[in-house]
Amino acid sequence: MMKRAIRLVLVAAATLTVWAQVSPKAVRTADEMDPLLAKIATYGFEQSRIPLAQFTMFVQDSLTNPALLKQIEARLDRFVQSDATAAGKDFAFRELSLIATDASLPVLTPMLTEAATAEMARYALSKIPGPAADEALRSSLAKATGNTRIGIVNSLGQRRSASSVAVLAPLAASSDAAVAEAAAAALAQIADRPSLDALAAARAKATGLVKQRIDEEYAQCAGQFAARGDKATAARVYRQLIGPREPQMVRIIALGGLAAAEGAAAIRALVAEVESKDVKAQAAAIRLLGGIPGPEATAAMVKEYPKLPPPGQVRLLSALADRGDMSVGTLFLNAAKDASPDVQASAIVGLGKVGDRSSVPVLAEAAANSQGAAQAAARTSLYNLRGPAIDPAIVSAIGTASGKVKVELIMATGERGSTAAADALVKAVEEQDPDVHREALKALKNVAGPAQVPGLVDILVNATAAADRRDASQTLALVLKRSQPPQIGVVLAAYQKSTAAQARLSLMEVMGQTSSEQALPVLRDALKDPTAEIRRGAILAMTDWADAAPMPVLLDFSKTTANQSLQVLALRGYLKLVALPSQRPDAESAHLLAEAMTLAKQPAEKRQVLALLGNYPCKETLDIAQAAVADESVSKEAKAAVDKINSLVKYK
């Protein structure tokens, strides 16, 4: 395999080299042929292909010169009769296949029945257009045997000559199975009325596997008629092939052809196959019925459903679901309660495509009371239900459901993005059931809007568990970000009214996530609160800000506070905001970092400043870094900052 790959690469390279050396527009003469053909006469498959590539280019350059092409054809005709190597002749035959005319027939025709040349001669001759080449192939049939004969039959089929039917028809009834099958395939390719009749006669006499092969070609021939618009003829053939005594594969092929040719008119035949005991043919018939549009096919499928065993019902439900016809919803609702788990599962999956509001409680129950794949299927169907009545039905069901069913309904509102359920979810958060409470908060992240902000604020303020406060604050922040403009006033009012530290901290967290300018004065005032925990919460909220607005507040606090831990926290928050993307000149950023460096008391904060200096390479940041080299606690980091700034300034 490796040697072959290397050889192909070398061949390609050699061919490219030749193309580069010879202009494709070069004027060619017959004198160029003999030296090249002399080399090709001794060519072996493992030798260089350069002479072959050169001759191919010679032929290509001669395509617009009819006189020269005739000379090339004559020279190749002599070459294939010479004592050249088999590899050389193989090449010559391939070149002949591109340019040969009737003039080559006297040379090629006798070779069709010679073992050494039959294959390549047929390859070249079968490319010659016109009736003379057809006749040459037909005349050789009587003399040919074995694979050579089959090859000629194949070529006659590929040429689709109606004149060849007379010689192919008897061969389709040959006692040689391979010949009979090849002749049948050739007749199916020609596909005219005599070919169809010949196949009909041959299948009537054939038996066993040969008959099945001829039947398959008979169906293929009918398909050609259908493609040309003669669907009546095609349907007549297909109906012959769907009989109960026909092989399974033939029946399936014919059923497909009949459905394509007749549409609704094929329903009766397909229904008969649905009721058969042949599982594969039944499955094909159900699939084909599902592909026929219109209420007639739907009605036929629904009628057949109770007659089938569970496997057949599963197939039928799947086909009906794929049709998307909402009229079959009742069938699916009943099937969802079937004793067969497979039928239940198929119905539940299908309800997602054909269900209506009545499917909501069924799917919620199924999701609540199952596990694994079954639960996933029920949830997916509940989430996929279509129509304007679905979301109101889910909201209504939330009000009356409980336990796991209520949880599934709530989860569905979040997945569906059902804004109509937002108020119901706010109420559900207040319930004692922890699962209902938790999932309602999660769903609100996707569906709540401005109208739910007051309710979410109440939920946050009244939360007793840390996890609930966290979820409520995250949900409230997301809703406020989606609201334009953000209704931060409700949050600020709740903060001013609240006395509970945990509630105030959570509300400050929301302020930070929304980054509203209205909240900044409230947080600045909170830095004066006597409670360190509140001051810390205000710092953290400003640290989460989306822009640099709180920087002066944090810087001032870090300058004036006596609380060392809060001073460090404020300074780190300040540095985080400095690092946000901005349009400030580098020198201005350097000034901000210089202030921070004067306030940094611990190595950790100094390192943070030094790490930021490289983002703003200029003389001012270089001065800060160089000054810090003398500080033993951060000397290493300062030297690294100096090197980085110098390298950046150099290329700035």
WOHUGI-V101654 format. One record per backbone hydrogen bond with DSSP energy under -0.5 kcal/mol. NH is the residue of the N-H (numbers start at 1). CO is the residue of the C=O. If there is no record, write none. Layout:
nh:NH co:CO
nh:NH co:CO
This chain:
nh:5 co:1
nh:6 co:2
nh:7 co:3
nh:8 co:4
nh:9 co:5
nh:10 co:6
nh:11 co:7
nh:12 co:8
nh:13 co:9
nh:14 co:10
nh:15 co:11
nh:16 co:12
nh:17 co:13
nh:18 co:14
nh:19 co:15
nh:20 co:16
nh:21 co:17
nh:22 co:18
nh:23 co:21
nh:26 co:23
nh:32 co:29
nh:33 co:30
nh:34 co:30
nh:35 co:31
nh:36 co:32
nh:37 co:33
nh:38 co:34
nh:39 co:35
nh:40 co:36
nh:41 co:37
nh:42 co:39
nh:43 co:40
nh:47 co:44
nh:53 co:49
nh:54 co:50
nh:55 co:51
nh:56 co:52
nh:57 co:53
nh:58 co:54
nh:59 co:55
nh:60 co:56
nh:61 co:57
nh:62 co:58
nh:62 co:59
nh:63 co:60
nh:65 co:62
nh:66 co:64
nh:69 co:65
nh:70 co:66
nh:71 co:67
nh:72 co:68
nh:73 co:69
nh:74 co:70
nh:75 co:71
nh:76 co:72
nh:77 co:73
nh:78 co:74
nh:79 co:75
nh:80 co:76
nh:81 co:77
nh:81 co:78
nh:82 co:79
nh:85 co:41
nh:88 co:43
nh:89 co:85
nh:90 co:86
nh:91 co:87
nh:92 co:88
nh:93 co:89
nh:94 co:90
nh:95 co:91
nh:96 co:92
nh:97 co:93
nh:98 co:94
nh:98 co:95
nh:99 co:95
nh:99 co:96
nh:100 co:96
nh:104 co:101
nh:105 co:102
nh:107 co:104
nh:108 co:104
nh:109 co:105
nh:110 co:106
nh:111 co:107
nh:112 co:108
nh:112 co:109
nh:113 co:110
nh:114 co:111
nh:115 co:113
nh:117 co:114
nh:118 co:114
nh:121 co:117
nh:122 co:118
nh:123 co:119
nh:124 co:120
nh:125 co:121
nh:126 co:122
nh:127 co:124
nh:128 co:125
nh:129 co:127
nh:134 co:130
nh:135 co:131
nh:136 co:132
nh:137 co:133
nh:138 co:134
nh:139 co:135
nh:140 co:136
nh:141 co:137
nh:141 co:138
nh:142 co:138
nh:143 co:140
nh:144 co:140
nh:148 co:145
nh:149 co:145
nh:150 co:146
nh:151 co:147
nh:152 co:148
nh:153 co:149
nh:154 co:150
nh:155 co:151
nh:156 co:152
nh:157 co:153
nh:158 co:154
nh:159 co:155
nh:160 co:156
nh:160 co:157
nh:161 co:156
nh:162 co:160
nh:164 co:161
nh:165 co:162
nh:167 co:164
nh:168 co:164
nh:169 co:165
nh:170 co:166
nh:171 co:167
nh:172 co:168
nh:172 co:169
nh:173 co:170
nh:174 co:171
nh:177 co:175
nh:180 co:176
nh:181 co:177
nh:182 co:178
nh:183 co:179
nh:184 co:180
nh:185 co:181
nh:186 co:182
nh:187 co:183
nh:188 co:184
nh:189 co:185
nh:190 co:186
nh:191 co:187
nh:196 co:192
nh:197 co:193
nh:198 co:194
nh:199 co:195
nh:200 co:196
nh:201 co:197
nh:202 co:198
nh:203 co:199
nh:204 co:200
nh:205 co:201
nh:205 co:202
nh:206 co:202
nh:210 co:207
nh:211 co:207
nh:212 co:208
nh:213 co:209
nh:214 co:210
nh:215 co:211
nh:216 co:212
nh:217 co:213
nh:218 co:214
nh:219 co:215
nh:220 co:216
nh:221 co:217
nh:222 co:218
nh:223 co:219
nh:224 co:220
nh:225 co:221
nh:226 co:222
nh:227 co:223
nh:228 co:224
nh:229 co:226
nh:230 co:225
nh:231 co:229
nh:234 co:230
nh:235 co:231
nh:236 co:232
nh:237 co:233
nh:238 co:234
nh:239 co:235
nh:240 co:236
nh:241 co:237
nh:242 co:238
nh:242 co:239
nh:243 co:240
nh:246 co:243
nh:251 co:247
nh:252 co:248
nh:253 co:249
nh:254 co:250
nh:255 co:251
nh:256 co:252
nh:257 co:253
nh:258 co:254
nh:259 co:255
nh:260 co:256
nh:261 co:257
nh:262 co:258
nh:263 co:258
nh:263 co:259
nh:265 co:262
nh:266 co:263
nh:267 co:264
nh:270 co:266
nh:271 co:267
nh:272 co:268
nh:273 co:269
nh:274 co:270
nh:275 co:271
nh:276 co:273
nh:279 co:277
nh:282 co:278
nh:283 co:279
nh:284 co:280
nh:285 co:281
nh:286 co:282
nh:287 co:283
nh:288 co:284
nh:289 co:285
nh:290 co:286
nh:291 co:287
nh:291 co:288
nh:292 co:289
nh:293 co:291
nh:298 co:294
nh:299 co:295
nh:300 co:296
nh:301 co:297
nh:302 co:298
nh:303 co:299
nh:304 co:300
nh:305 co:301
nh:306 co:302
nh:307 co:304
nh:308 co:304
nh:308 co:305
nh:312 co:309
nh:313 co:309
nh:314 co:310
nh:315 co:311
nh:316 co:312
nh:317 co:313
nh:318 co:314
nh:319 co:315
nh:320 co:316
nh:321 co:317
nh:322 co:318
nh:323 co:319
nh:324 co:320
nh:324 co:321
nh:325 co:320
nh:326 co:324
nh:328 co:325
nh:329 co:326
nh:332 co:328
nh:333 co:329
nh:334 co:330
nh:335 co:331
nh:336 co:332
nh:337 co:334
nh:338 co:335
nh:341 co:339
nh:344 co:340
nh:345 co:341
nh:346 co:342
nh:347 co:343
nh:348 co:344
nh:349 co:345
nh:350 co:346
nh:351 co:347
nh:352 co:348
nh:352 co:349
nh:353 co:350
nh:354 co:350
nh:355 co:351
nh:359 co:356
nh:360 co:357
nh:362 co:358
nh:363 co:359
nh:364 co:360
nh:365 co:361
nh:366 co:362
nh:367 co:363
nh:368 co:364
nh:369 co:365
nh:370 co:367
nh:374 co:371
nh:375 co:371
nh:376 co:372
nh:377 co:373
nh:378 co:374
nh:379 co:375
nh:380 co:376
nh:381 co:377
nh:382 co:378
nh:383 co:379
nh:384 co:380
nh:385 co:381
nh:390 co:387
nh:392 co:388
nh:393 co:389
nh:394 co:390
nh:395 co:391
nh:396 co:392
nh:397 co:393
nh:398 co:394
nh:399 co:395
nh:400 co:396
nh:400 co:397
nh:401 co:397
nh:405 co:402
nh:406 co:402
nh:407 co:403
nh:408 co:404
nh:409 co:405
nh:410 co:406
nh:411 co:407
nh:412 co:408
nh:413 co:409
nh:414 co:410
nh:415 co:411
nh:416 co:412
nh:417 co:413
nh:418 co:413
nh:419 co:417
nh:421 co:418
nh:422 co:419
nh:425 co:421
nh:426 co:422
nh:427 co:423
nh:428 co:424
nh:429 co:425
nh:430 co:426
nh:430 co:427
nh:431 co:428
nh:437 co:433
nh:438 co:434
nh:439 co:435
nh:440 co:436
nh:441 co:437
nh:442 co:438
nh:443 co:439
nh:444 co:440
nh:445 co:441
nh:445 co:442
nh:446 co:443
nh:447 co:443
nh:448 co:444
nh:452 co:449
nh:453 co:450
nh:456 co:452
nh:457 co:453
nh:458 co:454
nh:459 co:455
nh:460 co:456
nh:461 co:457
nh:462 co:458
nh:463 co:459
nh:463 co:460
nh:469 co:465
nh:470 co:466
nh:471 co:467
nh:472 co:468
nh:473 co:469
nh:474 co:470
nh:475 co:471
nh:476 co:472
nh:477 co:473
nh:478 co:474
nh:479 co:475
nh:480 co:476
nh:481 co:477
nh:482 co:478
nh:483 co:479
nh:488 co:486
nh:490 co:487
nh:491 co:487
nh:492 co:488
nh:493 co:489
nh:494 co:490
nh:495 co:491
nh:496 co:492
nh:497 co:493
nh:498 co:494
nh:504 co:500
nh:505 co:501
nh:506 co:502
nh:507 co:503
nh:508 co:504
nh:509 co:505
nh:510 co:506
nh:511 co:507
nh:512 co:508
nh:513 co:509
nh:514 co:510
nh:515 co:511
nh:516 co:511
nh:519 co:516
nh:520 co:516
nh:521 co:517
nh:523 co:519
nh:524 co:520
nh:525 co:521
nh:526 co:522
nh:527 co:523
nh:527 co:524
nh:528 co:525
nh:529 co:526
nh:532 co:530
nh:535 co:531
nh:536 co:532
nh:537 co:533
nh:538 co:534
nh:539 co:535
nh:540 co:536
nh:541 co:537
nh:542 co:538
nh:543 co:539
nh:544 co:540
nh:545 co:542
nh:551 co:548
nh:554 co:550
nh:555 co:551
nh:556 co:552
nh:557 co:553
nh:558 co:554
nh:559 co:555
nh:560 co:556
nh:561 co:557
nh:564 co:562
nh:567 co:563
nh:568 co:564
nh:569 co:565
nh:570 co:566
nh:571 co:567
nh:572 co:568
nh:573 co:569
nh:574 co:570
nh:575 co:571
nh:576 co:572
nh:577 co:573
nh:578 co:574
nh:579 co:575
nh:580 co:577
nh:589 co:585
nh:590 co:586
nh:591 co:587
nh:592 co:588
nh:593 co:589
nh:594 co:590
nh:595 co:591
nh:596 co:592
nh:597 co:593
nh:598 co:594
nh:599 co:595
nh:599 co:596
nh:600 co:596
nh:606 co:602
nh:607 co:603
nh:608 co:604
nh:609 co:605
nh:610 co:606
nh:611 co:607
nh:612 co:608
nh:612 co:609
nh:613 co:609
nh:614 co:610
nh:615 co:612
nh:616 co:613
nh:617 co:614
nh:622 co:618
nh:623 co:619
nh:624 co:620
nh:625 co:621
nh:626 co:622
nh:627 co:623
nh:628 co:624
nh:629 co:625
nh:629 co:626
nh:630 co:627
nh:631 co:628
nh:632 co:630
nh:634 co:631
nh:635 co:631
nh:638 co:634
nh:639 co:635
nh:640 co:636
nh:641 co:637
nh:642 co:638
nh:643 co:639
nh:644 co:640
nh:645 co:641
nh:646 co:642
nh:647 co:643
nh:648 co:644
nh:649 co:645
nh:650 co:646
nh:651 co:647
nh:652 co:649
